[in-house]
Every structure is written in C-alpha cells, then in structure tokens.
Amino acid sequence: QVQLAESGGGLVQAGGSLRLSCAASVSGRTVSSSAIAWFRQAPGKERDFVAAIGWSGRNTAYADSVKGRFTISRTNAKNTVYLLMNTLKPEDTAVYYCAADKALFRTIPPMADYEYGTWGQGTQVTVSS
C-alpha cells in the first residue's frame, strides 16, 4: 500500500556517527500503526536484523552487535523512523533497509525478517578505518 524510503547513508570514519531516516513516501496511514525495523546486508553476507521499534514508539529491540551504539526512534506522527548510529565500526558497513511489520498495532516489535512486508530500497553506509 505504501512505500518506504531510506535516507541518510554515506561514508563516515570509524568512531563517527550517522543518522538514517525511514519515511513513507506516499501515505503514512499504515506505517504509523506498524512496528518498523532496520535490517542490513553486507556484500556476500546474509541480511541481519539491526533494530526495531513497536507501533507506539516506546518498545525497542536491538541486535547484540549494535546495543549501546545504535538508537531507534520514531516521530510523534509515527510515519518516520530514525536510526542513530554512534561509534561506527568498519563492520557496520552495509546496505541498510527499513521494513514495516505485516501486522498492525504490535507493541513489541518482532525481529525476524519474515514478519515484515513492505521494504525500502536501502541506503548505503560505509565506515572507513
């Protein structure tokens, strides 16, 4: 129904920060009621879960590899989700995707990729040493 668009990717030195955005390109009516997650995929590797946020914006989940460094949040309108990435490492280099939960009104966001339906096109994040 809606399309998601990621932005904010780029090249940053190790130890630096970057903030990614995920926004509904047409309508946020469905997205605003859905949990949103960030996944990433490096060349030649599988797509991995990064972080997720429930529809209310209060409950979050993080992969162990990014806990304490990344923060996921969403606007009051809930149609835009952010991923603040601090203390970036070269191993964080990947294409980052945002995705909307297939179900609505999930307070606790799922972490499995098959739970998500609509996906964005991805934004490249490159961390240099």
N, C-alpha and C positions, 0 to 999 in steps of 0.2 A: 504494500500500500504506500509506504513512504520510503524514501531513500536516505541513507546516512552518508555524511561526508566528513572525512577526517582532514585535519589541517594542523600545522604547527611543526611538522617534521623538518629535519635539516641536519646539518653537520655541526657537531659540538665536540669540544675536547673533553677527555676523561676528567671527571670531577665536576663538570659543569651541569647545568640544568636546562630543561626544556619542558614546555607545556603543550600537550596535544589537546585538540578540541574535536568533539564529535557532535555534529548538528544535523537535524532533519532538514533536508534540502527543500522540501515542499510543505509538508504538514507534520506538526509535532503532536497531533492528537493521539496517535497510537503510541509513539515513543514516550510521551510524557507519562504513560501508565505502565511502562515496561521497565524491567531491570535492564541495565546496559553493561556490557563487558568489553574489556580490551584484550585482544589476543595479539601475538606477534609471531612472525615466522622469518627465520634467518635462511639464507641460501643453503639448500641441501638439507635442511632440518625440518622437523615437524612443526606444526602450528601449536604454540603453547599458550596456556592461559596466563594472563598478567594480573588483571584486577577486574572487579565487578562491583556494581552498586545497585541496591534494590530500588524499587519504584519510588519509595518515599524519600530516598536520598540519605537515609540515616544508617542503613546497614551496608557494610562493605566487606569485600573479601580480596585477599592478595595472595599471589604466588610467593612461596618462601624466598625465592631469589630476589624479590623486589621489596619485601617487607622492610619498613623503616626508611626506605628511599623514595618510593612512589606513593602518591596520594590521589585517589579518585574522588571526584565530587561532581555535583550537577547543579544547574541553576534552579531558582525557585519555580520557574515555569516547567522545569524538568525536561526541556527539549534540547538541552545542550549538556554534554558530559565532558569533563576535563580529566586529563591525566597529567599531574605534575610529577616530573621525573627529576629527582635530585641525585647528586653524587653518581652521575652516569659512568658506566664502565664500558669498555670495548665490547664485552659480551652482550650488552644491551642492544647492539646493532641489529636491526631487523626492520621488516615492514610491519607496521602496527595497524591493526584493524579494530574497529569498533563494531559491535553487533547488538541487536535488540532481542530480548527474550521472546520466544514464541508465545508464552503465556503473558497475561496481564496481572498487574497488582501483586506481584511477588515481592514480599518484603525482604526475604533472604535471597540474594541473587545466586543462581546456580553457577557452577564453574566449568561444566562440560560444554564443549563446543556444539554438540548436537542439541542442546537446549535453546540455542539461538537461531533465529530465522533470517532476518534482514541484516545484511552485512555491508559495510562501507567498502570503498575501493582501496583503502590502505594509504598510509603515509610513511615515507622512508625516514628512518632515524639512523644516523651514522655517528658513532662515537670513536674518535681518534685517540690514540695513545699519546 
